[in-house]
Amino acid sequence: MTSRIHQWTIDAHDIDAHLDLHPADGDVDREVQRLVALGASHADVGQGPDEAFIVLRDPEGNEFCILKQPKFH
């Protein structure tokens, strides 16, 4: 997965962020399995099976998406 994670301290009321990620090798199924093994869970937010993304939730309840295709080519 091509992403860089930076850690900093902020007040939880200052910012809301939503991540849209796409694995660098394009293997979405493998990346979703890896993230679930690390503690993520599938989140049903009303999306259908034909959506261009898979919604996951991290162990703290924050939702993020794994894009089936990169947003920008």
C-alpha positions in Angstrom: 0.0 0.0 0.0 1.4 3.4 -0.9 0.8 5.6 2.1 2.8 7.3 4.8 1.5 7.6 8.3 2.6 10.5 10.4 1.8 10.6 14.1 1.2 13.9 15.9 -0.9 15.0 18.8 -4.0 17.0 18.2 -7.2 17.7 20.1 -9.8 15.2 18.9 -12.3 18.0 18.3 -10.0 19.8 15.9 -10.0 17.5 12.9 -12.0 14.8 11.2 -10.3 12.9 8.4 -11.4 10.1 6.1 -8.8 8.1 4.3 -9.3 6.6 0.8 -6.6 4.1 0.1 -5.6 1.9 -2.8 -3.0 -0.8 -2.6 0.1 -0.1 -4.7 0.0 -3.6 -6.2 -3.7 -3.3 -7.0 -4.6 -6.4 -5.0 -7.6 -5.1 -3.1 -8.7 -8.4 -1.7 -5.3 -9.2 -0.2 -5.1 -5.8 1.3 -8.5 -6.0 2.9 -7.6 -9.4 4.3 -4.4 -8.0 5.7 -6.1 -5.1 7.3 -8.8 -7.3 8.9 -6.1 -9.5 10.3 -4.6 -6.4 11.9 -7.9 -5.5 13.6 -10.0 -3.7 11.0 -13.6 -4.7 10.5 -16.0 -4.3 7.6 -18.4 -1.4 8.0 -21.9 -1.3 6.4 -22.7 2.3 5.6 -25.3 1.5 3.1 -23.0 0.7 0.2 -23.9 -1.9 -2.4 -21.7 -4.7 -3.8 -21.0 -2.8 -7.0 -19.5 0.3 -5.2 -15.9 1.3 -6.2 -14.8 1.0 -2.6 -14.8 -1.2 0.5 -15.5 0.5 3.8 -13.6 -0.7 6.8 -13.4 0.5 10.4 -10.2 0.6 12.5 -10.3 -0.8 16.1 -11.1 2.7 17.4 -14.2 2.9 15.1 -12.8 5.3 12.4 -14.0 4.5 9.0 -11.8 4.4 5.9 -12.1 3.1 2.4 -10.1 0.8 0.2 -10.6 1.9 -3.4 -11.0 -0.8 -6.0 -9.4 1.5 -8.6 -7.0 4.3 -7.9 -8.8 7.7 -7.7 -6.3 9.3 -10.0 -4.6 7.4 -12.8 
